[in-house]
Amino acid sequence: MRASNQASLLSRVVAKSIDVIIILAAAEILPKAGFLAGVGYMLVGDGIAGGGSLGKRLLGLTVLDEEGEACHARESILRNLTLGIGIVLLKVPLIGWLLAVSIFSLEFIVLLGSREGKRIGDEIAKTRVIEARLKEAV
């Protein structure tokens, strides 16, 4: 059962999909620098603009630390490190793709099975994702 202010699985997946589209667009426009900028965005994106990447902002989500404050760069890097590694692995032919898909799948399965709505990155960084409009109720 989901806590009243916990972000829904669908909202989180759509928000992350928007972020991945931004990363892919950056990599397409500027192949080498864009890819590195995209990985950097994946790592620190949740720590900018008050606790949310562009995808989360568009969906009205916020990442909070264990004190209930907006996520900062350190927590963002910790929570997104597994996903960043997965994106970097996509550059390695065949085995990299298999490892990346394994990482993404594991993160999703953990998120899907978590009562607290946390994926591995959230557990490591001690963060949680909430609906921003409900932040005041926390």
Sequence and secondary structure as in RCSB ss.txt:
>XXXX:A:sequence
MRASNQASLLSRVVAKSIDVIIILAAAEILPKAGFLAGVGYMLVGDGIAGGGSLGKRLLGLTVLDEEGEACHARE
SILRNLTLGIGIVLLKVPLIGWLLAVSIFSLEFIVLLGSREGKRIGDEIAKTRVIEARLKEAV
>XXXX:A:secstr
   TTB  HHHHHHHHHHHHHHHHHHHHHSHHHHHHHHHHHHHHGGGSTTT  HHHHHHTEEEE TTSSB  HHH
HHHHHHHHHHHHHHTTSTTHHHHHHHHHHHHHHHHHHH TT   HHHHHHT EEEEGGGGGG 
